[in-house]
């Protein structure tokens, strides 16, 4: 039985994926439909803007970690 | 300001979103491979994994795949598997 589900693919690095996974686990209604692989998630489209805002927020809060990850530093 | 631009750039690069249809639960590897090949030819594949027997296509590509699967089922007889679609 082939199944087709509508949603949104999120492509990100593994660190950001972990952030989104923990966000999903801490919510009453999970938004992840399928954990595809290390760098891809399939999620409910209605939650995408909120996920993006949250990830952006966390990246801003953790500026020092980003500095450490930057190969130019 | 440079830091802010760099942060913004990194965020843009770190998270990309694409609306899609995820196809799962293929009955056989043969069905999966033939439908996946067709989707690759149409240039609508966003993500695929043969071991998991799953692939994702663009929203625009979805009707073409749905039709292809329907035709394939008709050709192979009603026992060849079903198709359901949520949207």
Backbone of each chain as nested JSON, in Angstrom:
{
  "chains": [
    {"id": "A", "residues": [
      {"number": 1, "name": "UNK", "atoms": {"N": [0.851, -1.196, 0.0], "CA": [0.0, 0.0, 0.0], "C": [0.889, 1.249, 0.0]}},
      {"number": 2, "name": "UNK", "atoms": {"N": [0.916, 1.982, -1.095], "CA": [1.746, 3.184, -1.151], "C": [1.017, 4.335, -0.453]}},
      {"number": 3, "name": "UNK", "atoms": {"N": [1.763, 5.06, 0.338], "CA": [1.176, 6.187, 1.06], "C": [1.899, 7.469, 0.67]}},
      {"number": 4, "name": "UNK", "atoms": {"N": [1.156, 8.541, 0.454], "CA": [1.764, 9.844, 0.173], "C": [1.262, 10.854, 1.195]}},
      {"number": 5, "name": "UNK", "atoms": {"N": [2.182, 11.509, 1.87], "CA": [1.816, 12.493, 2.893], "C": [2.405, 13.846, 2.545]}},
      {"number": 6, "name": "UNK", "atoms": {"N": [1.581, 14.884, 2.694], "CA": [2.041, 16.245, 2.422], "C": [2.721, 16.821, 3.668]}},
      {"number": 7, "name": "UNK", "atoms": {"N": [3.818, 17.522, 3.438], "CA": [4.537, 18.138, 4.562], "C": [5.679, 18.987, 4.052]}},
      {"number": 8, "name": "UNK", "atoms": {"N": [6.664, 19.214, 4.913], "CA": [7.824, 20.017, 4.525], "C": [9.107, 19.286, 4.902]}},
      {"number": 9, "name": "UNK", "atoms": {"N": [10.051, 19.282, 3.951], "CA": [11.376, 18.708, 4.22], "C": [12.247, 19.807, 4.818]}},
      {"number": 10, "name": "UNK", "atoms": {"N": [12.852, 19.531, 5.95], "CA": [13.829, 20.451, 6.525], "C": [15.205, 19.853, 6.319]}},
      {"number": 11, "name": "UNK", "atoms": {"N": [16.087, 20.634, 5.683], "CA": [17.457, 20.189, 5.475], "C": [18.351, 21.052, 6.357]}},
      {"number": 12, "name": "UNK", "atoms": {"N": [19.143, 20.404, 7.198], "CA": [19.975, 21.179, 8.119], "C": [21.199, 20.361, 8.525]}},
      {"number": 13, "name": "UNK", "atoms": {"N": [22.122, 20.999, 9.242], "CA": [23.265, 20.216, 9.717], "C": [22.842, 19.416, 10.954]}},
      {"number": 14, "name": "UNK", "atoms": {"N": [23.62, 18.388, 11.336], "CA": [23.203, 17.508, 12.445], "C": [22.966, 18.255, 13.76]}},
      {"number": 15, "name": "UNK", "atoms": {"N": [23.72, 19.335, 14.01], "CA": [23.547, 20.093, 15.255], "C": [22.174, 20.754, 15.301]}},
      {"number": 16, "name": "UNK", "atoms": {"N": [21.789, 21.37, 14.209], "CA": [20.469, 22.009, 14.139], "C": [19.382, 20.946, 14.209]}},
      {"number": 17, "name": "UNK", "atoms": {"N": [19.633, 19.793, 13.6], "CA": [18.64, 18.713, 13.658], "C": [18.38, 18.303, 15.111]}},
      {"number": 18, "name": "UNK", "atoms": {"N": [19.437, 18.228, 15.914], "CA": [19.284, 17.872, 17.334], "C": [18.428, 18.904, 18.071]}},
      {"number": 19, "name": "UNK", "atoms": {"N": [18.63, 20.17, 17.738], "CA": [17.83, 21.243, 18.341], "C": [16.352, 21.029, 18.017]}},
      {"number": 20, "name": "UNK", "atoms": {"N": [16.064, 20.709, 16.768], "CA": [14.669, 20.524, 16.341], "C": [14.075, 19.267, 16.984]}},
      {"number": 21, "name": "UNK", "atoms": {"N": [14.874, 18.204, 17.1], "CA": [14.394, 16.975, 17.745], "C": [14.008, 17.226, 19.201]}},
      {"number": 22, "name": "UNK", "atoms": {"N": [14.843, 17.972, 19.917], "CA": [14.538, 18.211, 21.333], "C": [13.333, 19.134, 21.462]}},
      {"number": 23, "name": "UNK", "atoms": {"N": [13.192, 20.059, 20.514], "CA": [12.018, 20.932, 20.476], "C": [10.756, 20.082, 20.279]}},
      {"number": 24, "name": "UNK", "atoms": {"N": [10.834, 19.128, 19.378], "CA": [9.702, 18.234, 19.083], "C": [9.32, 17.403, 20.316]}},
      {"number": 25, "name": "UNK", "atoms": {"N": [10.346, 16.914, 21.022], "CA": [10.099, 16.046, 22.182], "C": [9.519, 16.797, 23.375]}},
      {"number": 26, "name": "UNK", "atoms": {"N": [9.757, 18.105, 23.422], "CA": [9.291, 18.869, 24.576], "C": [7.888, 19.437, 24.354]}},
      {"number": 27, "name": "UNK", "atoms": {"N": [7.28, 19.106, 23.218], "CA": [5.953, 19.658, 22.932], "C": [4.848, 18.619, 23.059]}},
      {"number": 28, "name": "UNK", "atoms": {"N": [3.665, 19.133, 23.394], "CA": [2.535, 18.223, 23.57], "C": [2.147, 17.554, 22.246]}},
      {"number": 29, "name": "UNK", "atoms": {"N": [2.172, 18.368, 21.177], "CA": [1.845, 17.806, 19.866], "C": [3.105, 17.754, 19.011]}},
      {"number": 30, "name": "UNK", "atoms": {"N": [3.665, 16.568, 18.811], "CA": [4.883, 16.475, 17.995], "C": [4.603, 16.895, 16.543]}},
      {"number": 31, "name": "UNK", "atoms": {"N": [5.56, 17.572, 15.94], "CA": [5.381, 18.057, 14.559], "C": [6.226, 17.285, 13.557]}},
      {"number": 32, "name": "UNK", "atoms": {"N": [7.129, 16.425, 14.055], "CA": [7.945, 15.635, 13.126], "C": [7.131, 14.44, 12.635]}},
      {"number": 33, "name": "UNK", "atoms": {"N": [6.988, 14.334, 11.339], "CA": [6.24, 13.214, 10.749], "C": [7.185, 12.033, 10.543]}},
      {"number": 34, "name": "UNK", "atoms": {"N": [8.405, 12.34, 10.074], "CA": [9.37, 11.272, 9.812], "C": [10.793, 11.815, 9.96]}},
      {"number": 35, "name": "UNK", "atoms": {"N": [11.597, 11.066, 10.706], "CA": [13.018, 11.387, 10.83], "C": [13.713, 10.677, 9.675]}},
      {"number": 36, "name": "UNK", "atoms": {"N": [14.13, 11.44, 8.659], "CA": [14.587, 10.82, 7.415], "C": [16.036, 10.333, 7.492]}},
      {"number": 37, "name": "UNK", "atoms": {"N": [16.951, 11.228, 7.85], "CA": [18.353, 10.828, 8.035], "C": [19.062, 11.904, 8.849]}},
      {"number": 38, "name": "UNK", "atoms": {"N": [20.379, 11.839, 8.905], "CA": [21.173, 12.765, 9.733], "C": [20.88, 14.238, 9.484]}},
      {"number": 39, "name": "UNK", "atoms": {"N": [20.556, 14.563, 8.243], "CA": [20.417, 15.979, 7.888], "C": [19.037, 16.346, 7.336]}},
      {"number": 40, "name": "UNK", "atoms": {"N": [18.087, 15.407, 7.381], "CA": [16.751, 15.703, 6.842], "C": [15.644, 15.259, 7.797]}},
      {"number": 41, "name": "UNK", "atoms": {"N": [14.635, 16.142, 7.935], "CA": [13.435, 15.811, 8.704], "C": [12.222, 16.111, 7.837]}},
      {"number": 42, "name": "UNK", "atoms": {"N": [11.157, 15.34, 8.04], "CA": [9.907, 15.628, 7.342], "C": [8.906, 16.064, 8.412]}},
      {"number": 43, "name": "UNK", "atoms": {"N": [8.412, 17.292, 8.298], "CA": [7.581, 17.855, 9.373], "C": [6.26, 18.419, 8.853]}},
      {"number": 44, "name": "UNK", "atoms": {"N": [5.357, 18.666, 9.8], "CA": [4.079, 19.318, 9.525], "C": [4.347, 20.769, 9.085]}},
      {"number": 45, "name": "UNK", "atoms": {"N": [3.875, 21.115, 7.88], "CA": [4.156, 22.431, 7.296], "C": [3.703, 23.587, 8.205]}},
      {"number": 46, "name": "UNK", "atoms": {"N": [2.629, 23.385, 8.948], "CA": [2.079, 24.446, 9.801], "C": [3.071, 24.92, 10.855]}},
      {"number": 47, "name": "UNK", "atoms": {"N": [4.075, 24.1, 11.183], "CA": [5.018, 24.442, 12.253], "C": [6.343, 25.003, 11.75]}},
      {"number": 48, "name": "UNK", "atoms": {"N": [6.533, 25.062, 10.43], "CA": [7.849, 25.402, 9.872], "C": [8.336, 26.797, 10.286]}},
      {"number": 49, "name": "UNK", "atoms": {"N": [7.482, 27.801, 10.185], "CA": [7.916, 29.165, 10.515], "C": [8.339, 29.256, 11.983]}},
      {"number": 50, "name": "UNK", "atoms": {"N": [7.595, 28.59, 12.844], "CA": [7.898, 28.593, 14.269], "C": [9.243, 27.89, 14.539]}},
      {"number": 51, "name": "UNK", "atoms": {"N": [9.475, 26.783, 13.862], "CA": [10.737, 26.046, 14.019], "C": [11.909, 26.935, 13.599]}},
      {"number": 52, "name": "UNK", "atoms": {"N": [11.74, 27.605, 12.459], "CA": [12.815, 28.462, 11.946], "C": [13.132, 29.597, 12.915]}},
      {"number": 53, "name": "UNK", "atoms": {"N": [12.077, 30.2, 13.463], "CA": [12.27, 31.293, 14.428], "C": [13.013, 30.803, 15.664]}},
      {"number": 54, "name": "UNK", "atoms": {"N": [12.604, 29.634, 16.15], "CA": [13.209, 29.061, 17.365], "C": [14.696, 28.737, 17.133]}},
      {"number": 55, "name": "UNK", "atoms": {"N": [14.999, 28.155, 15.986], "CA": [16.391, 27.808, 15.671], "C": [17.234, 29.081, 15.586]}},
      {"number": 56, "name": "UNK", "atoms": {"N": [16.69, 30.099, 14.952], "CA": [17.378, 31.378, 14.812], "C": [17.669, 31.972, 16.191]}},
      {"number": 57, "name": "UNK", "atoms": {"N": [16.658, 31.922, 17.053], "CA": [16.771, 32.422, 18.419], "C": [17.902, 31.712, 19.168]}},
      {"number": 58, "name": "UNK", "atoms": {"N": [17.894, 30.38, 19.085], "CA": [18.897, 29.583, 19.792], "C": [20.297, 29.858, 19.259]}},
      {"number": 59, "name": "UNK", "atoms": {"N": [20.399, 30.056, 17.958], "CA": [21.716, 30.338, 17.38], "C": [22.225, 31.686, 17.854]}},
      {"number": 60, "name": "UNK", "atoms": {"N": [21.334, 32.633, 18.013], "CA": [21.733, 33.946, 18.501], "C": [22.165, 33.879, 19.965]}},
      {"number": 61, "name": "UNK", "atoms": {"N": [21.431, 33.091, 20.758], "CA": [21.758, 32.942, 22.175], "C": [23.117, 32.266, 22.361]}},
      {"number": 62, "name": "UNK", "atoms": {"N": [23.473, 31.403, 21.433], "CA": [24.708, 30.621, 21.569], "C": [25.787, 31.096, 20.61]}},
      {"number": 63, "name": "UNK", "atoms": {"N": [25.958, 32.391, 20.526], "CA": [26.926, 32.965, 19.595], "C": [28.327, 32.385, 19.81]}},
      {"number": 64, "name": "UNK", "atoms": {"N": [28.696, 32.193, 21.064], "CA": [30.058, 31.698, 21.328], "C": [30.295, 30.319, 20.713]}},
      {"number": 65, "name": "UNK", "atoms": {"N": [29.258, 29.486, 20.696], "CA": [29.395, 28.148, 20.093], "C": [29.6, 28.263, 18.589]}},
      {"number": 66, "name": "UNK", "atoms": {"N": [28.908, 29.219, 17.982], "CA": [29.033, 29.421, 16.541], "C": [30.447, 29.892, 16.215]}},
      {"number": 67, "name": "UNK", "atoms": {"N": [30.979, 30.795, 17.067], "CA": [32.357, 31.265, 16.864], "C": [33.325, 30.085, 16.856]}},
      {"number": 68, "name": "UNK", "atoms": {"N": [33.083, 29.138, 17.763], "CA": [33.962, 27.975, 17.859], "C": [33.874, 27.089, 16.618]}},
      {"number": 69, "name": "UNK", "atoms": {"N": [32.688, 27.059, 16.043], "CA": [32.485, 26.189, 14.884], "C": [33.015, 26.807, 13.596]}},
      {"number": 70, "name": "UNK", "atoms": {"N": [33.194, 28.123, 13.624], "CA": [33.597, 28.83, 12.408], "C": [35.054, 28.5, 12.056]}},
      {"number": 71, "name": "UNK", "atoms": {"N": [35.31, 27.89, 10.904], "CA": [36.677, 27.489, 10.537], "C": [37.597, 28.692, 10.298]}},
      {"number": 72, "name": "UNK", "atoms": {"N": [37.01, 29.873, 10.078], "CA": [37.83, 31.052, 9.822], "C": [38.477, 31.589, 11.096]}},
      {"number": 73, "name": "UNK", "atoms": {"N": [37.919, 31.174, 12.244], "CA": [38.433, 31.708, 13.525], "C": [39.766, 31.053, 13.893]}}
    ]},
    {"id": "B", "residues": [
      {"number": 1, "name": "UNK", "atoms": {"N": [27.979, 44.511, 13.325], "CA": [27.103, 44.336, 12.155], "C": [27.583, 43.155, 11.316]}},
      {"number": 2, "name": "UNK", "atoms": {"N": [28.875, 43.045, 11.148], "CA": [29.436, 41.936, 10.371], "C": [29.05, 40.605, 11.001]}},
      {"number": 3, "name": "UNK", "atoms": {"N": [29.136, 40.557, 12.337], "CA": [28.741, 39.343, 13.06], "C": [27.288, 38.993, 12.79]}},
      {"number": 4, "name": "UNK", "atoms": {"N": [26.448, 40.027, 12.78], "CA": [25.02, 39.784, 12.559], "C": [24.767, 39.235, 11.162]}},
      {"number": 5, "name": "UNK", "atoms": {"N": [25.461, 39.788, 10.195], "CA": [25.301, 39.309, 8.817], "C": [25.766, 37.859, 8.722]}},
      {"number": 6, "name": "UNK", "atoms": {"N": [26.887, 37.603, 9.396], "CA": [27.426, 36.244, 9.356], "C": [26.455, 35.248, 10.016]}},
      {"number": 7, "name": "UNK", "atoms": {"N": [25.876, 35.657, 11.134], "CA": [24.898, 34.822, 11.829], "C": [23.708, 34.534, 10.93]}},
      {"number": 8, "name": "UNK", "atoms": {"N": [23.243, 35.598, 10.295], "CA": [22.085, 35.477, 9.417], "C": [22.386, 34.513, 8.271]}},
      {"number": 9, "name": "UNK", "atoms": {"N": [23.578, 34.66, 7.719], "CA": [24.016, 33.782, 6.622], "C": [24.059, 32.326, 7.068]}},
      {"number": 10, "name": "UNK", "atoms": {"N": [24.622, 32.129, 8.281], "CA": [24.759, 30.763, 8.788], "C": [23.394, 30.142, 9.013]}},
      {"number": 11, "name": "UNK", "atoms": {"N": [22.492, 30.968, 9.559], "CA": [21.149, 30.466, 9.818], "C": [20.479, 30.069, 8.5]}},
      {"number": 12, "name": "UNK", "atoms": {"N": [20.67, 30.914, 7.492], "CA": [20.09, 30.627, 6.171], "C": [20.644, 29.308, 5.637]}},
      {"number": 13, "name": "UNK", "atoms": {"N": [21.922, 29.115, 5.825], "CA": [22.551, 27.905, 5.302], "C": [22.222, 26.673, 6.132]}},
      {"number": 14, "name": "UNK", "atoms": {"N": [21.932, 26.917, 7.392], "CA": [21.779, 25.784, 8.303], "C": [20.402, 25.16, 8.249]}},
      {"number": 15, "name": "UNK", "atoms": {"N": [19.404, 25.87, 7.761], "CA": [18.054, 25.331, 7.752], "C": [17.314, 25.723, 6.472]}},
      {"number": 16, "name": "UNK", "atoms": {"N": [17.088, 24.727, 5.637], "CA": [16.373, 24.951, 4.376], "C": [15.056, 24.197, 4.411]}},
      {"number": 17, "name": "UNK", "atoms": {"N": [13.97, 24.832, 3.974], "CA": [12.695, 24.121, 3.969], "C": [12.094, 24.045, 2.567]}},
      {"number": 18, "name": "UNK", "atoms": {"N": [11.573, 22.881, 2.226], "CA": [10.943, 22.653, 0.924], "C": [9.644, 21.889, 1.122]}},
      {"number": 19, "name": "UNK", "atoms": {"N": [8.537, 22.438, 0.641], "CA": [7.264, 21.718, 0.731], "C": [7.315, 20.492, -0.181]}},
      {"number": 20, "name": "UNK", "atoms": {"N": [6.781, 19.383, 0.311], "CA": [6.975, 18.118, -0.399], "C": [5.871, 17.111, -0.096]}},
      {"number": 21, "name": "UNK", "atoms": {"N": [5.88, 16.034, -0.863], "CA": [5.064, 14.86, -0.552], "C": [6.01, 13.7, -0.289]}},
      {"number": 22, "name": "UNK", "atoms": {"N": [5.82, 13.037, 0.847], "CA": [6.666, 11.894, 1.203], "C": [5.916, 10.602, 0.863]}},
      {"number": 23, "name": "UNK", "atoms": {"N": [6.565, 9.77, 0.05], "CA": [5.992, 8.48, -0.335], "C": [6.624, 7.369, 0.491]}},
      {"number": 24, "name": "UNK", "atoms": {"N": [5.766, 6.559, 1.099], "CA": [6.26, 5.461, 1.944], "C": [5.425, 4.199, 1.708]}},
      {"number": 25, "name": "UNK", "atoms": {"N": [5.792, 3.143, 2.384], "CA": [5.046, 1.868, 2.415], "C": [4.892, 1.217, 1.036]}},
      {"number": 26, "name": "UNK", "atoms": {"N": [5.991, 1.186, 0.291], "CA": [5.987, 0.46, -0.982], "C": [6.015, -1.03, -0.69]}},
      {"number": 27, "name": "UNK", "atoms": {"N": [5.161, -1.745, -1.43], "CA": [5.0, -3.176, -1.175], "C": [6.248, -3.97, -1.589]}},
      {"number": 28, "name": "UNK", "atoms": {"N": [6.841, -3.573, -2.714], "CA": [8.011, -4.329, -3.181], "C": [9.117, -3.388, -3.622]}},
      {"number": 29, "name": "UNK", "atoms": {"N": [10.328, -3.935, -3.626], "CA": [11.486, -3.162, -4.05], "C": [11.37, -2.808, -5.539]}},
      {"number": 30, "name": "UNK", "atoms": {"N": [10.78, -3.731, -6.29], "CA": [10.622, -3.529, -7.724], "C": [9.725, -2.317, -7.996]}},
      {"number": 31, "name": "UNK", "atoms": {"N": [8.583, -2.262, -7.319], "CA": [7.662, -1.119, -7.43], "C": [8.38, 0.171, -7.07]}},
      {"number": 32, "name": "UNK", "atoms": {"N": [9.071, 0.114, -5.92], "CA": [9.754, 1.304, -5.423], "C": [10.762, 1.821, -6.44]}},
      {"number": 33, "name": "UNK", "atoms": {"N": [11.631, 0.916, -6.941], "CA": [12.681, 1.34, -7.865], "C": [12.116, 1.915, -9.155]}},
      {"number": 34, "name": "UNK", "atoms": {"N": [11.068, 1.291, -9.663], "CA": [10.519, 1.754, -10.936], "C": [9.869, 3.134, -10.783]}},
      {"number": 35, "name": "UNK", "atoms": {"N": [9.179, 3.352, -9.672], "CA": [8.529, 4.652, -9.443], "C": [9.575, 5.732, -9.13]}},
      {"number": 36, "name": "UNK", "atoms": {"N": [10.601, 5.329, -8.376], "CA": [11.682, 6.281, -8.064], "C": [12.435, 6.698, -9.334]}},
      {"number": 37, "name": "UNK", "atoms": {"N": [12.726, 5.722, -10.209], "CA": [13.402, 6.034, -11.476], "C": [12.596, 7.041, -12.283]}},
      {"number": 38, "name": "UNK", "atoms": {"N": [11.288, 6.798, -12.34], "CA": [10.402, 7.692, -13.077], "C": [10.471, 9.101, -12.478]}},
      {"number": 39, "name": "UNK", "atoms": {"N": [10.44, 9.202, -11.162], "CA": [10.471, 10.505, -10.486], "C": [11.802, 11.217, -10.747]}},
      {"number": 40, "name": "UNK", "atoms": {"N": [12.906, 10.451, -10.792], "CA": [14.214, 11.045, -11.089], "C": [14.217, 11.614, -12.507]}},
      {"number": 41, "name": "UNK", "atoms": {"N": [13.613, 10.862, -13.438], "CA": [13.553, 11.329, -14.834], "C": [12.781, 12.639, -14.937]}},
      {"number": 42, "name": "UNK", "atoms": {"N": [11.748, 12.778, -14.109], "CA": [10.943, 14.004, -14.123], "C": [11.652, 15.158, -13.395]}},
      {"number": 43, "name": "UNK", "atoms": {"N": [12.722, 14.82, -12.684], "CA": [13.488, 15.842, -11.972], "C": [12.766, 16.44, -10.782]}},
      {"number": 44, "name": "UNK", "atoms": {"N": [11.957, 15.626, -10.09], "CA": [11.137, 16.153, -8.996], "C": [11.538, 15.593, -7.63]}},
      {"number": 45, "name": "UNK", "atoms": {"N": [12.612, 14.795, -7.597], "CA": [13.037, 14.183, -6.33], "C": [13.758, 15.199, -5.448]}},
      {"number": 46, "name": "UNK", "atoms": {"N": [13.343, 15.275, -4.191], "CA": [14.021, 16.143, -3.226], "C": [14.918, 15.294, -2.333]}},
      {"number": 47, "name": "UNK", "atoms": {"N": [14.422, 14.114, -1.985], "CA": [15.149, 13.227, -1.063], "C": [14.703, 11.789, -1.344]}},
      {"number": 48, "name": "UNK", "atoms": {"N": [15.627, 10.838, -1.221], "CA": [15.259, 9.436, -1.405], "C": [16.173, 8.543, -0.589]}},
      {"number": 49, "name": "UNK", "atoms": {"N": [15.637, 7.408, -0.146], "CA": [16.435, 6.425, 0.575], "C": [15.941, 5.029, 0.203]}},
      {"number": 50, "name": "UNK", "atoms": {"N": [16.799, 4.289, -0.515], "CA": [16.391, 2.972, -1.012], "C": [16.217, 1.968, 0.11]}},
      {"number": 51, "name": "UNK", "atoms": {"N": [17.089, 2.048, 1.133], "CA": [17.001, 1.093, 2.246], "C": [15.685, 1.262, 3.005]}},
      {"number": 52, "name": "UNK", "atoms": {"N": [15.24, 2.5, 3.161], "CA": [13.986, 2.764, 3.867], "C": [12.763, 2.661, 2.949]}},
      {"number": 53, "name": "UNK", "atoms": {"N": [13.014, 2.539, 1.639], "CA": [11.94, 2.549, 0.638], "C": [11.033, 3.766, 0.797]}},
      {"number": 54, "name": "UNK", "atoms": {"N": [11.679, 4.932, 0.811], "CA": [10.938, 6.193, 0.931], "C": [11.539, 7.195, -0.034]}},
      {"number": 55, "name": "UNK", "atoms": {"N": [10.695, 8.089, -0.562], "CA": [11.236, 9.248, -1.268], "C": [10.285, 10.421, -1.14]}},
      {"number": 56, "name": "UNK", "atoms": {"N": [10.842, 11.63, -1.356], "CA": [10.031, 12.838, -1.306], "C": [10.132, 13.562, -2.635]}},
      {"number": 57, "name": "UNK", "atoms": {"N": [8.988, 14.046, -3.127], "CA": [8.952, 14.799, -4.388], "C": [8.397, 16.195, -4.12]}},
      {"number": 58, "name": "UNK", "atoms": {"N": [8.625, 17.096, -5.071], "CA": [8.093, 18.456, -4.958], "C": [6.566, 18.425, -5.027]}},
      {"number": 59, "name": "UNK", "atoms": {"N": [5.937, 19.498, -4.538], "CA": [4.482, 19.592, -4.605], "C": [3.997, 19.517, -6.053]}},
      {"number": 60, "name": "UNK", "atoms": {"N": [4.729, 20.188, -6.966], "CA": [4.347, 20.19, -8.384], "C": [4.449, 18.801, -8.998]}},
      {"number": 61, "name": "UNK", "atoms": {"N": [5.388, 18.015, -8.499], "CA": [5.621, 16.69, -9.071], "C": [4.635, 15.643, -8.572]}},
      {"number": 62, "name": "UNK", "atoms": {"N": [4.007, 15.918, -7.446], "CA": [3.132, 14.933, -6.806], "C": [2.015, 14.381, -7.715]}},
      {"number": 63, "name": "UNK", "atoms": {"N": [1.259, 15.248, -8.441], "CA": [0.19, 14.692, -9.297], "C": [0.712, 13.741, -10.37]}},
      {"number": 64, "name": "UNK", "atoms": {"N": [1.918, 14.045, -10.888], "CA": [2.494, 13.182, -11.933], "C": [2.806, 11.789, -11.378]}},
      {"number": 65, "name": "UNK", "atoms": {"N": [3.331, 11.749, -10.172], "CA": [3.663, 10.461, -9.55], "C": [2.395, 9.693, -9.192]}},
      {"number": 66, "name": "UNK", "atoms": {"N": [1.393, 10.437, -8.69], "CA": [0.126, 9.8, -8.328], "C": [-0.491, 9.111, -9.553]}},
      {"number": 67, "name": "UNK", "atoms": {"N": [-0.467, 9.81, -10.706], "CA": [-1.0, 9.241, -11.944], "C": [-0.188, 8.029, -12.39]}},
      {"number": 68, "name": "UNK", "atoms": {"N": [1.127, 8.155, -12.291], "CA": [2.018, 7.072, -12.71], "C": [1.739, 5.804, -11.892]}},
      {"number": 69, "name": "UNK", "atoms": {"N": [1.54, 5.974, -10.586], "CA": [1.268, 4.824, -9.714], "C": [-0.092, 4.209, -10.054]}},
      {"number": 70, "name": "UNK", "atoms": {"N": [-1.097, 5.062, -10.297], "CA": [-2.435, 4.565, -10.667], "C": [-2.376, 3.723, -11.935]}},
      {"number": 71, "name": "UNK", "atoms": {"N": [-1.686, 4.244, -12.955], "CA": [-1.571, 3.525, -14.238], "C": [-0.863, 2.2, -14.049]}},
      {"number": 72, "name": "UNK", "atoms": {"N": [0.194, 2.234, -13.25], "CA": [0.988, 1.044, -12.985], "C": [0.134, -0.019, -12.284]}},
      {"number": 73, "name": "UNK", "atoms": {"N": [-0.72, 0.422, -11.363], "CA": [-1.592, -0.506, -10.65], "C": [-2.614, -1.139, -11.582]}},
      {"number": 74, "name": "UNK", "atoms": {"N": [-3.173, -0.313, -12.477], "CA": [-4.154, -0.828, -13.444], "C": [-3.527, -1.889, -14.331]}},
      {"number": 75, "name": "UNK", "atoms": {"N": [-2.311, -1.582, -14.796], "CA": [-1.587, -2.48, -15.693], "C": [-1.286, -3.812, -14.998]}},
      {"number": 76, "name": "UNK", "atoms": {"N": [-0.923, -3.728, -13.731], "CA": [-0.527, -4.926, -12.983], "C": [-1.701, -5.632, -12.31]}},
      {"number": 77, "name": "UNK", "atoms": {"N": [-2.897, -5.111, -12.49], "CA": [-4.075, -5.737, -11.885], "C": [-4.376, -5.16, -10.526]}},
      {"number": 78, "name": "UNK", "atoms": {"N": [-5.612, -5.377, -10.075], "CA": [-6.04, -4.764, -8.816], "C": [-5.322, -5.32, -7.587]}},
      {"number": 79, "name": "UNK", "atoms": {"N": [-4.662, -6.468, -7.718], "CA": [-3.979, -7.051, -6.559], "C": [-2.588, -6.453, -6.338]}},
      {"number": 80, "name": "UNK", "atoms": {"N": [-2.176, -5.583, -7.255], "CA": [-0.796, -5.095, -7.21], "C": [-0.53, -4.06, -6.117]}},
      {"number": 81, "name": "UNK", "atoms": {"N": [-1.523, -3.762, -5.328], "CA": [-1.304, -2.805, -4.25], "C": [-2.174, -1.589, -4.414]}},
      {"number": 82, "name": "UNK", "atoms": {"N": [-2.334, -0.845, -3.362], "CA": [-3.23, 0.312, -3.423], "C": [-2.455, 1.594, -3.265]}},
      {"number": 83, "name": "UNK", "atoms": {"N": [-3.163, 2.669, -3.323], "CA": [-2.533, 3.959, -3.116], "C": [-3.502, 4.855, -2.369]}},
      {"number": 84, "name": "UNK", "atoms": {"N": [-3.003, 5.527, -1.362], "CA": [-3.855, 6.489, -0.689], "C": [-3.083, 7.78, -0.581]}},
      {"number": 85, "name": "UNK", "atoms": {"N": [-3.789, 8.868, -0.545], "CA": [-3.113, 10.148, -0.527], "C": [-3.832, 11.108, 0.404]}},
      {"number": 86, "name": "UNK", "atoms": {"N": [-3.062, 11.683, 1.317], "CA": [-3.618, 12.699, 2.209], "C": [-3.111, 14.048, 1.751]}},
      {"number": 87, "name": "UNK", "atoms": {"N": [-3.966, 15.037, 1.754], "CA": [-3.441, 16.359, 1.414], "C": [-4.104, 17.458, 2.217]}}
    ]}
  ]
}
